[in-house]
C-alpha cells in the first residue's frame, strides 16, 4: 500500500487497523473514551507547531489530528445502535451543512456582510441548530430536550477556557459585573480568603484551600475576559517569559562555572532582576 493524497486511503487504512481479524491489536482495543487524551494531545501539538512557526511540523501535526477524526469516525461506523451509527462521510456532511447554513452571506442570498450582522446571524442560526438538535435527541430517546444555560459549555475544556465560556454564557442573561474594577475588587476579596485559610492551615483543610484558590483563579479569568484578554494566551506568554528569564539565570551561572543547586536564592533573585532589565 502506497501513501496517497486521497482521504479515502486514510479511511481505508483505519478500517484495516480496526479489523478484528487482521488489524492492529492496539487500535482494535481502543474506544472513544480511551483515545480522548491522544485527540487532545494532537490538538496541542498543532498549537505548538503554529506558535513555533514551523510549517513542516504543522503539516505533520495536522495529519496526526486528522487521523484522530478518522479514528473516531471509524469507531462510529462500528456502533451496533443504528440511529447512533455514523462514518467519516457523515462527519464531513455534518460540518459542510453547518458551514453553509451559518454563512448565508457567502453561500446564500443574504447581502449584508458587516461583522456585527454576520455575528448576529451566526448566533441566531446556532440557536436554531441547538433547538433542532434537542428535538432530534428527544425523538431518539437520548434526553428530554431540556438543558440549562451552561450545559452548552463542554466539560472537557481546559479549566481556564471553560471558566471564560461559563462567564460569557451567564453574562448573556445579565449575570455579570458591569465594571472591571469590581472584578478586581473580587480578586482581592478572594485572595484575602486564601490568606485566611493559610493563616489557620493545620494540614487538615487542604480541600478548603483548594476551593479558595479555585475561586481566585475563576475571578482572575473573569477579569481577563472583561479586559478582552484570553487568559490562556496571557498565561502562555508569562510561561515563556519565565522560561527565558530562568534560562538567563542558568546560563549566567554556567558561565561562572556554577550550578543552579550551588546558587543561593538571593543570587538567583539578583540574576532574575538582571534578566528583567535585559
NUVO-721033 format. One record per residue (C-alpha): x, y negated, z; residue in three letters. Coordinates in steps of 0.2 Angstrom, whole numbers, padded with zeros to 4 digits, always signed. Example, Ala and Ser with C-alpha at 12.3 -4.5 7.8 and 13.67 -1.06 7.14 Angstrom:
+0062+0022+0039ALA
+0068+0005+0036SER
This chain:
+0000+0000+0000UNK
+0007-0017-0005UNK
+0005-0034+0003UNK
-0009-0044-0005UNK
-0016-0062-0005UNK
-0034-0054-0006UNK
-0043-0055+0011UNK
-0052-0038+0006UNK
-0035-0030+0008UNK
-0033-0036+0026UNK
-0051-0030+0029UNK
-0046-0013+0022UNK
-0030-0012+0032UNK
-0040-0015+0048UNK
-0053-0002+0043UNK
-0039+0011+0041UNK
-0031+0006+0058UNK
-0048+0009+0066UNK
-0051+0026+0058UNK
-0055+0038+0071UNK
-0046+0052+0062UNK
-0031+0044+0054UNK
-0029+0027+0062UNK
-0018+0019+0075UNK
-0021+0026+0092UNK
-0018+0009+0100UNK
-0030+0000+0088UNK
-0043+0013+0089UNK
-0045+0012+0108UNK
-0047-0007+0108UNK
-0063-0016+0112UNK
-0070-0034+0110UNK
-0065-0037+0129UNK
-0048-0029+0128UNK
-0042-0040+0114UNK
-0048-0056+0121UNK
-0030-0060+0128UNK
-0022-0057+0111UNK
-0035-0068+0102UNK
-0032-0082+0114UNK
-0013-0080+0114UNK
-0013-0081+0095UNK
-0023-0097+0095UNK
-0010-0105+0107UNK
+0004-0099+0096UNK
-0004-0108+0082UNK
-0004-0124+0093UNK
+0014-0121+0097UNK
+0019-0120+0079UNK
+0010-0136+0075UNK
+0017-0145+0089UNK
+0035-0140+0084UNK
+0030-0145+0066UNK
+0036-0128+0060UNK
+0026-0124+0044UNK
+0034-0107+0041UNK
+0029-0101+0059UNK
+0012-0109+0056UNK
+0009-0099+0041UNK
+0013-0083+0051UNK
+0003-0088+0066UNK
-0012-0092+0056UNK
-0011-0075+0049UNK
-0010-0067+0066UNK
-0025-0077+0071UNK
-0035-0072+0055UNK
-0031-0054+0060UNK
-0040-0056+0076UNK
-0055-0062+0067UNK
-0054-0047+0056UNK
-0051-0035+0071UNK
-0067-0042+0079UNK
-0077-0041+0063UNK
-0072-0023+0061UNK
-0077-0018+0078UNK
-0093-0027+0075UNK
-0096-0016+0059UNK
-0094-0001+0071UNK
-0108-0006+0083UNK
-0122+0008+0085UNK
-0135-0005+0088UNK
-0141-0010+0070UNK
-0148-0028+0074UNK
-0131-0032+0083UNK
-0120-0025+0069UNK
-0110-0037+0058UNK
-0095-0036+0047UNK
-0082-0048+0040UNK
-0094-0054+0026UNK
-0107-0058+0039UNK
-0095-0069+0049UNK
-0090-0078+0033UNK
-0108-0080+0028UNK
-0112-0087+0045UNK
-0099-0100+0045UNK
-0102-0106+0027UNK
-0120-0108+0031UNK
-0116-0118+0046UNK
-0104-0129+0037UNK
-0115-0133+0023UNK
-0130-0136+0034UNK
-0120-0148+0046UNK
-0113-0158+0031UNK
-0129-0164+0022UNK
-0119-0180+0017UNK
-0107-0169+0007UNK
-0117-0154+0001UNK
-0135-0161+0002UNK
-0145-0176-0004UNK
-0141-0187+0011UNK
-0132-0203+0006UNK
-0126-0210+0022UNK
-0108-0206+0026UNK
-0104-0218+0041UNK
-0096-0209+0056UNK
-0109-0214+0068UNK
-0123-0207+0056UNK
-0113-0192+0052UNK
-0111-0188+0071UNK
-0129-0191+0075UNK
-0134-0179+0061UNK
-0122-0166+0066UNK
-0128-0166+0084UNK
-0147-0165+0078UNK
-0143-0150+0067UNK
-0133-0142+0081UNK
-0149-0144+0092UNK
-0159-0136+0078UNK
-0147-0121+0077UNK
-0147-0119+0096UNK
-0166-0118+0096UNK
-0167-0106+0081UNK
-0154-0095+0090UNK
-0163-0095+0106UNK
-0179-0089+0096UNK
-0170-0076+0087UNK
-0161-0069+0103UNK
-0178-0068+0111UNK
-0186-0059+0097UNK
-0171-0046+0099UNK
-0175-0045+0117UNK
-0157-0052+0122UNK
-0163-0066+0133UNK
-0179-0076+0137UNK
-0173-0091+0127UNK
-0172-0102+0142UNK
-0155-0109+0146UNK
-0148-0123+0157UNK
-0140-0138+0150UNK
-0122-0132+0155UNK
-0124-0115+0148UNK
-0118-0120+0131UNK
-0100-0123+0139UNK
-0091-0107+0136UNK
-0085-0099+0152UNK
-0069-0093+0144UNK
-0062-0110+0140UNK
-0046-0116+0149UNK
-0052-0124+0165UNK
-0047-0142+0161UNK
-0056-0141+0144UNK
-0071-0134+0152UNK
-0072-0147+0166UNK
-0072-0161+0152UNK
-0086-0152+0142UNK
-0096-0149+0158UNK
-0095-0168+0162UNK
-0099-0173+0145UNK
-0115-0162+0145UNK
-0121-0169+0162UNK
-0117-0186+0156UNK
-0129-0184+0141UNK
-0144-0185+0154UNK
-0136-0199+0164UNK
-0127-0189+0177UNK
-0111-0198+0176UNK
-0101-0213+0183UNK
-0103-0229+0174UNK
-0086-0236+0179UNK
-0069-0228+0178UNK
-0064-0237+0194UNK
-0077-0227+0203UNK
-0070-0211+0196UNK
-0053-0217+0203UNK
-0061-0220+0220UNK
-0067-0202+0219UNK
-0050-0196+0216UNK
-0043-0205+0231UNK
-0058-0198+0241UNK
-0054-0180+0235UNK
-0035-0182+0239UNK
-0039-0188+0256UNK
-0050-0172+0259UNK
-0035-0162+0253UNK
-0024-0171+0266UNK
-0037-0167+0279UNK
-0036-0149+0275UNK
-0017-0149+0275UNK
-0017-0158+0292UNK
-0027-0144+0300UNK
-0019-0130+0290UNK
-0015-0114+0300UNK
-0014-0101+0287UNK
-0032-0096+0288UNK
-0040-0109+0277UNK
-0032-0106+0260UNK
-0049-0105+0252UNK
-0054-0122+0259UNK
-0038-0130+0252UNK
-0040-0121+0235UNK
-0058-0128+0235UNK
-0052-0146+0239UNK
-0038-0145+0226UNK
-0051-0139+0213UNK
-0062-0154+0217UNK
-0047-0166+0215UNK
-0042-0158+0198UNK
-0060-0160+0192UNK
-0060-0178+0197UNK
-0044-0181+0188UNK
-0051-0173+0172UNK
-0066-0185+0174UNK
-0055-0200+0174UNK
-0046-0194+0159UNK
-0062-0192+0150UNK
-0068-0209+0155UNK
-0052-0216+0148UNK
-0053-0207+0132UNK
-0038-0196+0136UNK
-0038-0177+0133UNK
-0031-0171+0150UNK
-0023-0155+0142UNK
-0014-0166+0130UNK
-0009-0178+0144UNK
-0003-0164+0155UNK
+0006-0156+0140UNK
+0016-0172+0137UNK
+0020-0173+0155UNK
+0026-0155+0155UNK
+0038-0159+0140UNK
+0044-0174+0150UNK
+0048-0163+0165UNK
+0057-0151+0153UNK
+0068-0165+0146UNK
+0072-0173+0162UNK
+0076-0157+0171UNK
+0086-0151+0156UNK
+0096-0168+0158UNK
+0100-0163+0177UNK
+0105-0146+0171UNK
+0117-0152+0158UNK
+0124-0166+0169UNK
+0128-0153+0182UNK
+0135-0141+0169UNK
+0147-0155+0163UNK
+0153-0156+0181UNK
+0156-0138+0182UNK
+0142-0135+0194UNK
+0126-0125+0195UNK
+0109-0131+0200UNK
+0110-0119+0215UNK
+0125-0128+0221UNK
+0117-0146+0220UNK
+0108-0154+0234UNK
+0090-0161+0232UNK
+0097-0179+0234UNK
+0110-0176+0220UNK
+0096-0169+0208UNK
+0085-0183+0213UNK
+0098-0196+0208UNK
+0101-0187+0191UNK
+0082-0187+0189UNK
+0081-0206+0191UNK
+0095-0207+0178UNK
+0086-0196+0166UNK
+0070-0208+0168UNK
+0081-0223+0164UNK
+0088-0214+0149UNK
